[in-house]
Amino acid sequence: MSTMTMAAALNSGLRHALDDDPTVVLLGEDIGTLGGVFRVTDGLQRDFGADRVMDTPLAESGILGVAVGLAYRGYRPVVEIQFDGFVYPAVDQLVTQVARIHYRTGGAVRMPITVRIPYGGGIGAVEHHSESPEAYFAHTPGLRVVTCGSPQDAHTMIRQAIACDDPVVFFEPKRRYWVKGEVDESFDDVPLLDRARVVVEGTDVTLATYGPLVITARDAALAAQDDGLSIEVVDLRSLSPIDVDTLEASVRKTGRLVVTHEAQASGGLGAEIIASITDRCFDVLTSAPVRVTGFDTPYPASKLEEHFLPDLDRMLDAVDRVMGRQHSLTGWRAS
């Protein structure tokens, strides 16, 4: 076990993947000489060479197009999109090619492409550098969509994503890159890539979340203990497919559900999760599930993002609502 930041854990995972499989190649803007803007790929080009860790032009559609060609030739490309808001030029490649080729060819061709995307807010960035576009990709059949909430999951899941024969969109919560945690690099007895994980056990309310809000949800569960409430926190980890079985087991225990994510509410994953749980658990729900999300606006200027991002108080307010308690916040949209 080693103590690492999430960025270092990702670096270690990428290093293991490059070591383990000579067909793994990395490509992206400034990932080589610079080591990436967040230094996630620091030192990899030095150790594995410029033919396996490749700097590319500023052309996201071109980067994904090259990755498609590499996958056809038997490689496992790992693409870095430098910031979440830069992915949109590559959506055409992802949606019309990468996600469809396996189906289009009747299973004859695989697309083992991993697309790494730093996402979410909390770093005081300018426009196009703080987005939560995960719902676009989770809506697309043929793509796996995952996100890590801890250094351990960052290390394990990036290795699993690269080894997966399906295309994986791998969202990395950029404001958590510097969070430290214990990391076991042995890769033994790890949970499957598409499984959720209960990170805090509880009995009163299920609080489902993912990525950057896992830490906030854990803090909310800790704070609720002082008020006599027991919150079970479920880290979804996989956004497509969603591990509804784990969520169902939790909600059947607690009878209540709060879902929180940074992305806007309308058309978001919170709605899909609540619909799925309502279908399965209507008989045990003691109150209507509640969402705590970003607001239905473009991502705001950095000085306003603390008002946009779900925080501990908004989560606990939602918990009070599903518990039937008096809640203090008014005039904001939770769903």
NUDOBA-514585 format. One line per 3 residues: number of its first residue (from 0); for each residue x, y, z of C-alpha. Coordinates in pm, 1 decimal. Layout:
REM residues N
NUM) X/Y/Z  ... $
***
This chain:
REM residues 335
0) 0.0/0.0/0.0  122.1/347.8/-86.9  -21.0/693.2/-15.7 $
3) -85.8/874.6/-343.5  -280.0/1163.6/-484.7  -547.7/1072.4/-736.3 $
6) -328.1/1214.6/-1014.6  -35.8/997.6/-904.2  -263.9/693.4/-878.8 $
9) -376.5/748.0/-1237.7  -15.3/789.9/-1346.3  70.6/462.6/-1175.1 $
12) -222.8/287.7/-1340.6  -119.6/413.3/-1683.6  237.2/303.4/-1618.1 $
15) 121.9/-47.3/-1525.4  -90.6/-64.8/-1841.4  202.3/41.9/-2060.4 $
18) 426.0/-212.7/-1888.5  175.8/-496.5/-1913.5  68.9/-459.9/-2277.3 $
21) 289.0/-334.1/-2564.6  -21.2/-247.0/-2769.1  -120.5/27.8/-2521.9 $
24) -43.4/374.7/-2657.6  -125.0/716.2/-2513.6  -207.4/1021.2/-2721.1 $
27) -325.8/1371.0/-2642.4  -240.1/1737.4/-2619.9  73.4/1810.0/-2412.1 $
30) 76.5/1465.0/-2251.6  435.7/1387.7/-2349.3  702.3/1647.3/-2282.3 $
33) 484.4/1845.0/-2041.6  327.1/1542.0/-1875.2  -24.7/1681.1/-1917.2 $
36) -167.0/2002.1/-1776.5  -246.4/1816.3/-1452.5  78.0/1612.5/-1474.3 $
39) -114.2/1284.3/-1484.5  117.1/1152.2/-1757.7  434.1/1298.0/-1606.3 $
42) 743.6/1091.8/-1690.0  566.0/840.3/-1912.3  707.2/963.0/-2242.1 $
45) 1056.6/967.1/-2091.2  1021.9/605.4/-1978.7  824.0/455.2/-2269.2 $
48) 922.9/673.8/-2563.2  749.6/917.8/-2794.2  611.0/635.5/-3008.9 $
51) 393.1/515.7/-2719.9  319.3/846.1/-2542.2  243.0/1086.5/-2823.8 $
54) 185.2/1460.9/-2821.4  -83.1/1557.2/-3070.5  -204.9/1877.5/-3236.5 $
57) -496.5/2066.0/-3081.3  -754.2/1867.2/-3277.2  -983.7/1649.2/-3067.9 $
60) -1174.1/1502.5/-3361.9  -844.8/1412.8/-3525.0  -713.0/1255.4/-3204.9 $
63) -1017.9/1027.6/-3180.2  -999.6/951.0/-3551.3  -639.6/836.5/-3510.9 $
66) -745.3/626.7/-3211.5  -1008.1/451.3/-3427.4  -742.1/364.8/-3684.0 $
69) -506.3/239.5/-3413.8  -780.0/21.1/-3264.8  -848.1/-128.5/-3607.8 $
72) -479.1/-219.5/-3625.6  -481.9/-399.6/-3291.7  -367.5/-125.8/-3054.0 $
75) -530.3/-10.6/-2730.2  -529.1/369.7/-2757.3  -570.7/582.9/-2445.3 $
78) -679.3/932.6/-2544.8  -659.0/1231.7/-2314.0  -904.6/1515.3/-2372.3 $
81) -728.5/1801.4/-2197.8  -1044.2/1955.0/-2046.8  -1407.9/1844.5/-2040.1 $
84) -1526.5/2136.3/-2252.2  -1286.8/2037.8/-2530.4  -1452.5/1701.4/-2595.4 $
87) -1735.5/1830.4/-2813.2  -1540.4/1836.6/-3142.9  -1471.9/1465.8/-3080.4 $
90) -1835.8/1372.8/-3015.3  -1891.6/1292.1/-3384.1  -1613.9/1031.6/-3374.8 $
93) -1730.0/891.2/-3040.0  -2100.2/866.3/-3122.5  -2102.0/780.3/-3493.0 $
96) -1790.0/561.9/-3505.9  -1642.6/443.1/-3175.5  -1973.8/352.0/-3011.0 $
99) -2116.7/177.0/-3318.5  -1838.3/-16.3/-3489.8  -1868.4/-332.6/-3280.5 $
102) -2244.5/-345.1/-3342.9  -2212.1/-234.8/-3705.0  -1969.9/-518.1/-3783.1 $
105) -2174.7/-784.1/-3608.4  -1913.6/-820.6/-3337.3  -1621.5/-864.2/-3577.7 $
108) -1439.7/-545.0/-3479.5  -1367.0/-423.2/-3127.2  -1286.1/-66.2/-3025.9 $
111) -1071.5/-96.3/-2708.8  -1031.9/281.3/-2677.7  -1015.5/461.4/-2343.5 $
114) -1099.7/831.5/-2348.4  -978.3/1014.1/-2036.9  -1164.9/1335.6/-1958.6 $
117) -1093.5/1562.7/-1657.6  -1437.6/1694.6/-1563.9  -1638.6/1894.3/-1314.3 $
120) -1585.1/2221.1/-1134.3  -1416.5/2346.2/-823.9  -1084.7/2469.5/-964.2 $
123) -1177.9/2826.1/-1052.6  -1130.2/2770.9/-1424.7  -1245.1/2981.7/-1719.1 $
126) -1523.9/2894.6/-1962.6  -1504.7/2550.8/-2133.0  -1277.6/2419.6/-1855.3 $
129) -1546.7/2313.3/-1604.9  -1820.0/2095.9/-1751.1  -2012.0/1782.8/-1657.7 $
132) -2099.7/1622.8/-1993.9  -2133.1/1264.7/-1870.6  -2504.1/1230.4/-1956.6 $
135) -2433.7/1281.0/-2328.6  -2214.4/972.6/-2333.3  -2417.3/763.1/-2089.3 $
138) -2708.3/809.7/-2332.3  -2505.6/658.6/-2617.3  -2535.7/280.0/-2662.0 $
141) -2198.6/115.0/-2717.6  -1998.9/328.9/-2475.0  -1904.4/238.5/-2122.3 $
144) -1892.3/547.3/-1899.9  -1713.0/536.5/-1564.1  -1574.3/780.2/-1309.5 $
147) -1347.0/743.2/-1009.0  -1405.9/893.4/-664.8  -1086.9/793.5/-483.0 $
150) -716.3/735.9/-557.2  -766.0/358.5/-521.6  -1048.5/354.1/-774.8 $
153) -852.6/585.9/-1004.9  -565.2/338.4/-1016.1  -774.6/23.9/-1045.3 $
156) -1039.1/153.2/-1283.0  -800.3/307.7/-1536.4  -622.7/-27.1/-1565.6 $
159) -955.5/-206.4/-1604.9  -1076.2/45.3/-1863.0  -764.7/4.0/-2076.7 $
162) -789.0/-376.0/-2058.3  -1158.7/-366.5/-2155.6  -1243.1/-457.4/-2516.0 $
165) -1524.2/-199.9/-2519.9  -1474.4/176.0/-2563.1  -1465.7/343.5/-2221.3 $
168) -1518.6/712.0/-2147.5  -1323.8/763.0/-1826.2  -1420.3/1076.3/-1634.1 $
171) -1165.1/1206.5/-1383.0  -1287.1/1459.3/-1121.5  -1025.5/1728.0/-1167.9 $
174) -1080.1/1902.2/-835.2  -991.9/1573.0/-662.2  -660.3/1519.6/-842.7 $
177) -472.4/1630.7/-530.4  -672.4/1426.4/-279.1  -453.8/1161.6/-115.0 $
180) -542.5/806.8/-23.0  -405.0/458.0/23.5  -353.8/269.5/-302.3 $
183) -295.2/-103.8/-341.8  -127.7/-158.3/-679.4  -147.8/-537.2/-664.3 $
186) -464.9/-549.9/-878.2  -595.5/-850.4/-681.9  -962.4/-902.5/-587.4 $
189) -1072.3/-569.5/-733.7  -1442.4/-494.5/-793.7  -1569.3/-518.0/-1148.9 $
192) -1554.2/-199.4/-1353.6  -1932.9/-172.4/-1377.3  -2012.0/-224.0/-1008.5 $
195) -2116.6/41.1/-758.7  -1965.6/44.0/-411.6  -2110.3/124.0/-70.4 $
198) -1853.9/360.9/82.5  -2047.3/443.2/401.6  -2303.8/204.8/546.8 $
201) -2627.1/342.9/688.5  -2990.3/262.5/759.2  -3201.0/577.8/716.4 $
204) -3129.3/723.9/370.6  -2940.5/613.0/59.4  -2725.6/893.8/-84.4 $
207) -2613.8/796.5/-435.6  -2342.1/991.2/-610.9  -2022.8/961.8/-813.8 $
210) -1692.3/1125.8/-902.4  -1618.1/1459.8/-736.7  -1910.3/1443.8/-492.2 $
213) -1817.4/1113.7/-327.8  -1602.8/1296.9/-72.2  -1876.0/1556.3/-12.1 $
216) -2133.4/1280.6/39.4  -1906.9/1106.4/289.6  -1872.2/1434.2/477.2 $
219) -2251.4/1472.9/475.9  -2293.4/1123.6/619.9  -2044.9/1205.9/895.8 $
222) -2218.1/1536.0/976.3  -2559.6/1366.3/985.3  -2444.9/1134.4/1260.2 $
225) -2443.8/1431.7/1497.4  -2814.4/1472.3/1421.4  -2891.2/1105.9/1478.2 $
228) -2922.4/1016.8/1108.9  -2758.1/718.1/941.3  -2680.6/783.6/573.2 $
231) -2564.2/509.6/338.0  -2339.3/650.9/64.6  -2324.0/462.1/-264.9 $
234) -2052.6/551.2/-515.9  -2194.9/455.0/-856.0  -1849.8/434.2/-1024.9 $
237) -2012.5/317.0/-1350.0  -2256.3/554.5/-1518.7  -2325.5/329.1/-1816.5 $
240) -2419.1/65.1/-1734.0  -2553.2/167.7/-1392.7  -2535.3/-95.6/-1121.3 $
243) -2901.0/-74.1/-1024.1  -2880.2/-396.4/-823.7  -2649.9/-242.3/-562.6 $
246) -2867.5/68.2/-542.5  -3180.5/-140.8/-507.7  -3029.9/-340.3/-221.4 $
249) -2944.1/-16.6/-41.8  -3283.9/147.1/-95.2  -3465.2/-167.8/18.3 $
252) -3273.3/-127.9/344.0  -3323.2/248.7/390.8  -3654.1/316.3/211.9 $
255) -3532.0/658.6/98.6  -3314.9/792.4/-185.5  -3123.4/1112.9/-257.0 $
258) -2918.0/1137.9/-576.7  -2657.1/1409.0/-625.0  -2430.1/1511.2/-910.9 $
261) -2265.0/1829.9/-1035.5  -2431.0/1816.5/-1377.4  -2753.8/2001.0/-1445.9 $
264) -3079.6/1836.7/-1336.4  -3276.8/1818.0/-1662.2  -3201.1/1499.1/-1853.6 $
267) -2931.7/1410.5/-1602.4  -2833.9/1075.9/-1457.6  -3022.7/1152.9/-1137.2 $
270) -3351.5/1125.4/-1325.7  -3252.9/789.6/-1477.2  -3146.3/653.4/-1139.1 $
273) -3466.0/765.6/-967.0  -3681.7/619.8/-1245.9  -3501.5/285.3/-1221.9 $
276) -3526.5/270.3/-843.6  -3891.4/374.8/-846.2  -3965.2/91.2/-1089.5 $
279) -3794.4/-160.6/-863.9  -3856.7/-24.1/-514.9  -4190.0/153.6/-526.5 $
282) -4321.4/-84.2/-260.8  -4056.3/16.7/-4.3  -4006.0/387.8/-72.5 $
285) -4138.4/592.2/219.7  -4096.8/927.0/38.8  -4034.2/1060.0/-309.1 $
288) -3665.3/1048.7/-410.9  -3490.4/1385.6/-437.7  -3213.7/1516.0/-663.4 $
291) -2940.6/1759.8/-560.7  -2766.5/1887.9/-872.4  -2614.2/2178.5/-1054.5 $
294) -2868.4/2427.4/-1181.8  -3013.3/2433.9/-1533.5  -2780.6/2708.4/-1653.7 $
297) -2451.6/2713.1/-1839.1  -2165.0/2656.1/-1599.0  -2114.2/2991.2/-1426.2 $
300) -1809.2/3211.8/-1391.0  -1558.2/3071.1/-1144.1  -1643.9/3319.9/-869.5 $
303) -2001.7/3185.4/-870.2  -1928.5/2813.2/-890.6  -1959.4/2759.5/-515.6 $
306) -2327.4/2852.2/-553.0  -2368.8/2615.9/-849.8  -2200.1/2305.7/-711.6 $
309) -2392.7/2080.4/-470.3  -2244.4/2106.2/-123.6  -2286.2/1944.5/215.1 $
312) -2569.3/2178.9/322.1  -2776.0/2110.3/10.3  -2725.8/1736.0/49.3 $
315) -2833.5/1743.7/413.2  -3131.8/1959.9/323.9  -3240.8/1691.5/74.9 $
318) -3192.9/1426.0/341.5  -3421.0/1625.4/572.5  -3680.8/1642.0/295.4 $
321) -3693.2/1266.5/236.1  -3699.7/1215.3/614.2  -4000.8/1447.4/638.3 $
324) -3812.3/1698.2/850.7  -3829.7/2075.9/829.3  -3578.5/2199.2/574.3 $
327) -3420.8/2541.5/568.9  -3337.0/2618.4/205.3  -3601.2/2785.0/-12.6 $
330) -3612.4/2920.1/-362.8  -3360.7/2680.8/-518.3  -3430.2/2404.9/-763.9 $
333) -3338.5/2057.1/-645.3  -3500.8/1877.9/-936.1 $
***
